[in-house]
Amino acid sequence: MPRYRIHRLKGHLRDHFRFAPHVSGTAQVKPRDYELGESVEASTPYAAYFERKGTGAPLAPGDLLESEDGALHIFKFVGFEEAQWVLPEPKPEEVPATTQDI
C-alpha cells in the first residue's frame, strides 16, 4: 500500500490560504511554507484523508500529501488537486574583479 508523507501548512499562513480565491490547475507551493509531519499508509489521497479524519491531527485545507514517487497533492476545500514545489533560483556567484578588467 502506498505511503504518503504529510506536509503541514504553517499556522500563520492558514488564514491566507482560507480566503484566497480558488484557482484550477497545478498549485505552486514553497517548501518554506510547510513543516514535515507524519506519514500515513493509504491507497489514495482521499483514503489518507479519511484515515487521518478521526485522529487528533486531521488533514486541514492547505496541507500536502507527498507520495513515494514524489507526486504532491494539496488538500483544498473542493478536494485534492495536483501541486508542485517552487524552488528558489540559485544566486549567481559573484566574479571577483581583476586588475585586467580595468
C-alpha positions in Angstrom: 0.0 0.0 0.0 1.4 3.5 -0.9 2.7 5.7 1.9 2.1 9.4 1.9 4.3 12.0 3.8 2.2 14.8 5.2 3.5 18.4 4.9 1.5 20.7 7.2 0.9 24.3 6.2 2.4 26.6 8.8 -0.1 28.2 11.1 0.4 31.8 10.2 -0.5 31.0 6.5 -3.7 29.2 7.1 -6.0 32.3 7.0 -4.3 33.5 3.8 -5.0 30.1 2.2 -8.5 30.0 3.5 -9.5 33.3 2.0 -7.5 33.1 -1.3 -9.6 32.6 -4.4 -9.8 29.1 -5.8 -7.7 28.6 -8.9 -7.7 25.5 -11.0 -4.5 23.8 -12.3 -1.4 22.7 -10.6 -0.8 24.6 -7.3 2.7 26.2 -6.9 3.9 25.7 -3.3 7.0 26.8 -1.5 8.8 24.3 0.8 9.5 27.1 3.4 5.7 27.4 4.0 5.4 23.7 5.2 6.6 21.6 8.1 7.1 17.9 7.6 4.7 15.9 9.6 3.9 12.2 10.0 3.3 9.5 7.3 0.1 7.6 6.5 -0.5 4.5 4.5 -3.4 4.7 2.2 -4.4 3.7 -1.3 -5.3 7.2 -2.5 -5.1 10.8 -1.1 -8.8 10.6 -0.2 -8.2 7.4 1.7 -5.4 9.2 3.6 -7.8 12.0 4.4 -10.4 9.6 5.9 -7.6 7.7 7.7 -6.5 10.9 9.5 -10.0 12.3 9.9 -10.7 10.5 13.2 -7.3 11.3 14.8 -6.2 14.2 16.8 -4.4 15.7 13.8 -6.7 15.5 10.7 -5.7 17.0 7.4 -6.6 20.6 7.1 -7.0 22.7 3.9 -3.6 23.7 2.7 -1.8 20.6 3.8 0.1 18.5 1.3 0.4 14.8 0.7 3.6 13.6 -1.0 3.5 10.1 -2.5 6.5 7.8 -2.6 7.2 8.7 -6.2 7.3 12.4 -5.3 3.9 13.5 -6.6 2.3 16.2 -4.5 -1.5 16.6 -3.7 -2.8 19.7 -1.9 -5.9 19.5 0.2 -8.3 22.2 -0.7 -11.9 22.8 0.2 -13.0 21.2 -3.0 -10.8 18.1 -2.6 -7.3 17.2 -3.6 -5.5 18.8 -6.5 -2.0 18.4 -8.0 0.8 20.6 -6.7 4.4 21.1 -7.3 7.3 22.6 -5.3 8.6 26.0 -6.4 12.3 26.2 -5.6 14.1 29.5 -5.5 16.7 30.1 -8.2 20.3 29.8 -7.0 22.0 33.1 -6.5 24.6 33.7 -9.2 28.2 33.6 -8.0 30.0 37.0 -8.0 33.0 37.0 -10.2 35.8 39.0 -8.4 37.0 42.0 -10.4 40.6 41.7 -11.5 43.0 44.4 -12.5 43.0 43.2 -16.1 39.4 44.3 -16.4 40.3 47.9 -15.9 
